[in-house]
Amino acid sequence: MTTMTFTYFKTHFSEVVKTVNDGETIAVTYGRKKEIIGHFVKELPRRPERKLGILEGEATAIFGPDWKMTEEEILGL
């Protein structure tokens, strides 16, 4: 990971974009204390959308009345 000031980031933006496109992560700092205000990273490729209903009519699921699960657990978050 490379660290650079906001001013350098702003003035050399096209070079920074090329660097990030090559897979490098850049931390941008600001102020006298040079605190990190953000990271510039390449976006990860999106996962293909899940096809719903591939087992329609092939399987069933029955849950008891005392079964509980949060939305986060169901979605795997």
SVG drawing of the C-alpha trace seen along z (x, -y; Angstrom):
<svg xmlns="http://www.w3.org/2000/svg" viewBox="-45 -21 49 54">
<polyline fill="none" stroke="black" stroke-width="0.4" points="0.0,0.0 1.3,-3.4 0.6,-6.5 0.4,-10.0 -0.8,-13.5 -4.1,-14.8 -2.2,-17.5 0.0,-14.9 -3.1,-12.7 -4.9,-15.6 -2.1,-16.8 -1.1,-13.3 -4.5,-11.8 -4.0,-10.2 -0.9,-8.4 -2.7,-7.3 -5.5,-5.8 -3.0,-3.8 -1.3,-2.6 -4.6,-1.6 -5.6,0.2 -2.5,2.3 -3.7,3.5 -2.0,1.1 -3.9,-0.3 -3.3,-4.0 -4.0,-5.7 -4.6,-9.4 -3.5,-11.7 -4.5,-15.2 -3.4,-18.0 -0.4,-18.6 -0.7,-15.3 -1.1,-13.5 -4.1,-11.5 -5.4,-9.0 -8.7,-10.3 -9.4,-7.5 -8.2,-4.6 -8.2,-4.4 -8.6,-0.8 -9.6,1.1 -13.2,2.3 -13.6,6.0 -15.4,7.8 -19.1,8.4 -20.3,11.8 -22.8,13.2 -26.3,12.9 -27.8,16.0 -30.5,17.7 -33.4,18.3 -35.8,21.2 -33.4,23.7 -34.9,26.4 -38.5,25.3 -40.7,28.4 -37.7,30.6 -37.3,29.9 -39.2,28.7 -38.2,27.2 -40.3,27.3 -39.4,25.3 -40.8,25.8 -42.7,23.1 -39.8,22.5 -37.2,22.0 -35.6,18.6 -32.9,17.0 -32.0,13.3 -32.0,11.8 -28.2,11.5 -27.8,15.2 -30.0,16.1 -28.2,13.9 -24.8,14.9 -23.7,11.3"/>
</svg>
